[in-house]
Amino acid sequence: MTFYEEVGGHPTFVALVRAFYEGVAGDQPLRDLYPEEDLGPAQERLLGFLEQYWGGPTTYSEQRGHPRLRMRHAPYAVTPDQRDRWLRHMLGAVDTLSLDEMHDALLRDYLVRAAHSMVNSFDEPGT
């Protein structure tokens, strides 16, 4: 079984992404990184990426090609503050899943490492 299957598959990842974007919607500095008026498209992209990464459907790559996370985030100034905001909402979303200890630790480890790797600017807006 894949991680995706072990943690409950699609419903688990939908819950994770939904909880994450509920936090993003109310965090204006983080929300500013999302160019679309509606967060729905971003939500679908993240859901597809996470499901594929963890062993679920490969819909993300079929629709968008290789994830190339750093390249896709390059147009946006991802600062340490933005990273920390993203992690606060994402790890809070993980808290809502009630995963067993091993799966929780694996997911958190990946998310923290991924968030740190996305930082591409150390200049805070307005400085």
C-alpha positions as CSV (number, residue, x, y, z in Angstrom):
1,M,0.0,0.0,0.0
2,T,1.1,3.5,-0.7
3,F,1.1,6.3,1.9
4,Y,-1.8,7.8,0.1
5,E,-3.8,4.5,0.6
6,E,-2.6,4.0,4.2
7,V,-3.9,7.4,5.3
8,G,-7.3,7.1,3.7
9,G,-6.8,8.3,0.1
10,H,-8.7,11.1,-1.6
11,P,-10.9,12.1,1.3
12,T,-7.9,12.6,3.6
13,F,-6.1,14.8,1.1
14,V,-9.3,16.7,0.3
15,A,-9.7,17.4,4.1
16,L,-6.0,18.5,4.3
17,V,-6.1,20.9,1.4
18,R,-9.5,22.3,2.4
19,A,-8.3,23.0,6.0
20,F,-5.1,24.6,4.7
21,Y,-6.9,27.0,2.3
22,E,-9.3,28.0,5.0
23,G,-6.3,29.3,6.8
24,V,-4.8,30.9,3.7
25,A,-8.0,32.8,2.9
26,G,-7.8,34.7,6.2
27,D,-4.0,35.4,6.1
28,Q,-3.7,38.4,3.7
29,P,0.1,38.4,3.4
30,L,0.0,34.8,2.4
31,R,-3.2,35.2,0.3
32,D,-1.3,37.8,-1.7
33,L,0.8,35.0,-3.2
34,Y,-2.2,33.6,-4.9
35,P,-3.0,35.5,-8.1
36,E,-6.5,34.1,-8.8
37,E,-9.5,35.7,-7.3
38,D,-10.8,32.3,-6.3
39,L,-8.6,29.9,-4.4
40,G,-10.3,27.0,-6.0
41,P,-7.8,26.5,-8.8
42,A,-4.9,26.6,-6.4
43,Q,-6.7,24.2,-4.1
44,E,-7.1,21.7,-7.0
45,R,-3.5,22.0,-8.0
46,L,-2.2,21.4,-4.5
47,L,-4.6,18.5,-4.0
48,G,-3.4,16.9,-7.3
49,F,0.2,17.4,-6.4
50,L,0.0,16.0,-2.9
51,E,-2.1,13.0,-4.0
52,Q,0.4,12.2,-6.7
53,Y,3.5,12.7,-4.5
54,W,2.1,10.4,-1.9
55,G,1.2,7.6,-4.3
56,G,-2.3,8.5,-5.5
57,P,-3.5,9.3,-9.0
58,T,-1.1,10.8,-11.4
59,T,-3.6,13.4,-12.6
60,Y,-1.3,16.3,-11.7
61,S,1.4,15.3,-14.1
62,E,-1.0,14.3,-16.8
63,Q,-2.6,17.8,-16.7
64,R,0.4,20.0,-15.8
65,G,3.5,18.0,-16.5
66,H,6.4,17.6,-14.1
67,P,5.8,19.4,-10.8
68,R,8.9,21.6,-10.9
69,L,8.0,23.2,-7.7
70,R,10.8,25.7,-7.5
71,M,10.3,26.8,-11.0
72,R,6.5,27.2,-10.6
73,H,7.1,29.3,-7.4
74,A,9.8,31.5,-8.9
75,P,7.5,34.3,-10.0
76,Y,6.5,34.9,-6.4
77,A,8.7,36.3,-3.7
78,V,8.6,33.5,-1.1
79,T,10.1,34.9,2.0
80,P,10.9,33.3,5.3
81,D,7.8,35.0,6.7
82,Q,5.7,33.6,3.8
83,R,7.2,30.1,4.4
84,D,6.3,30.3,8.1
85,R,2.8,31.4,7.4
86,W,2.4,28.6,4.9
87,L,3.7,26.1,7.4
88,R,1.5,27.4,10.2
89,H,-1.6,26.8,8.1
90,M,-0.4,23.5,6.6
91,L,0.7,22.0,9.8
92,G,-2.5,23.2,11.4
93,A,-4.4,21.4,8.6
94,V,-2.3,18.2,9.3
95,D,-3.5,18.5,12.9
96,T,-7.1,18.1,11.7
97,L,-6.4,14.7,10.2
98,S,-5.7,12.6,13.3
99,L,-3.1,10.5,11.5
100,D,-1.2,7.8,13.4
101,E,2.2,8.9,14.7
102,M,4.3,7.5,11.9
103,H,2.2,8.9,9.0
104,D,1.9,12.2,10.8
105,A,5.7,12.5,11.2
106,L,6.4,11.6,7.6
107,L,3.9,14.1,6.3
108,R,5.1,16.9,8.5
109,D,8.8,16.2,7.7
110,Y,8.1,16.4,3.9
111,L,6.0,19.6,4.3
112,V,8.6,21.4,6.4
113,R,11.4,20.4,4.0
114,A,9.4,21.4,0.9
115,A,8.4,24.8,2.5
116,H,12.0,25.6,3.3
117,S,13.1,24.8,-0.3
118,M,10.6,27.2,-1.7
119,V,12.1,30.3,-0.1
120,N,13.6,32.4,-2.9
121,S,13.7,35.9,-1.4
122,F,15.0,37.3,1.9
123,D,13.6,40.8,1.2
124,E,10.4,41.4,3.0
125,P,7.8,43.4,0.9
126,G,8.2,47.1,1.4
127,T,11.9,47.0,2.4
